[in-house]
């Protein structure tokens, strides 16, 4: 690589936050409920992550899983969470709001962007649920966001690489387009070569066994298929491998 590539690692627990920093990540996106695409983490988790990190910390602002069409109460919750992130000295926030026709909710997005300053703002993968990527790009730029996280409206950034490349060319210096979704050490260099991306987003995910000796497997605490005795974390060795691949 002949340019510096910024690597953002999405983290769903403090164990992952520590692994991200030790593995050489440039930034952390902190979320809860990664199985639902990420929701707002607890205030305690944000505070602890901030204590552990010397690299920038961005926080997901998403009041629930599901779609990105929010009620007035949910919107007020997002505003309150942004204020808390400012108080906890987060470096950035990550959110996305759509209208029911699949377009960007420009009025609410702009209000949240203004509320978020001086923190940085990423418009997250709600972008991948929009009805027209090029129109949505211009709308997000007009709202004042600093970057867009996208898989190119496909299940993974590898599959969406062609559109991501188009978005990066069209965006120019107006906004950063950050590919995310299914990025691993074995495909990251090819993705960057195809898209000319300057920032990359990855979970660097692995699964480890719970430390529980007694396992009450007759009861399930989450959705069907969830396993309470498998812990999903970011893998420091995977992060190191991604960093090596993009140097």
C-alpha positions, 0 to 999 in steps of 0.5 A: 500500500502506498497510502495510510489506511485507517482501520476501524474495529467495531467492538461489542464488549470491553474485551474487544476494545482492548484487543482492538488497541493492542492489535493496532486499530486506529479507531474503535466503534463501540456498540451493543447487540452486534447480532442486531447490527449494533445498538447504543452501548451503556453509559458505563461501557462507553466510560470504561472504553474511554478509560482503556483507549488512547485511540479515538472512540466512536459510539453507535447511536441507535435506540433499537434493532430493526429499521431506521424509521424512528418515532419522536420518542426514539429520536429524543432518546438519540439526542439524549444519548449524543449529549451523554457521549459528549459528556463522556468525551467520546470522539465521535458518534455513529447514526443513521435515520431514514424516511419511510420511502427509503430516503435519508431523513435530512431534517433529523440527520442535520439536527443530530449532526449539529447537536453532535459537534465537536464530535465527528459523525459517521452515517452508518449502514442505514445507508445500505437500506436507502432507495438510491445510493447516489442520491443518499450520498448527496443528502448525507453530504448536505447534512454535514456528516464526516463519513459514510459506513457502507457495504455498497448496498450488498450483504458484504463490502466485497460484493458491493465493491463496484458501487463503493468505488463509484461512491468514493469517486463521486464523494471526492474530498466532500466526505469519507466513504468507509467500506464495512461488512465481511472484511477480513485479512484475506480480502482487504487488500483486494478491496482497497485496490478495487475501491481506493478506500482510505478507511476500512471497518471490520469486526475482526470477529472470533468466538471463544468458549465461556469460562462457565463450568456449570452450563444451564443449557435447558434455558435460553436467555436470547433469541433461538439459535443464540448460545450463551456459552459462546462469546463473540469478540474481536480477535487481536491476531486478526486485527494484526493480520488486517493491518499487515495486509494494508501496509 
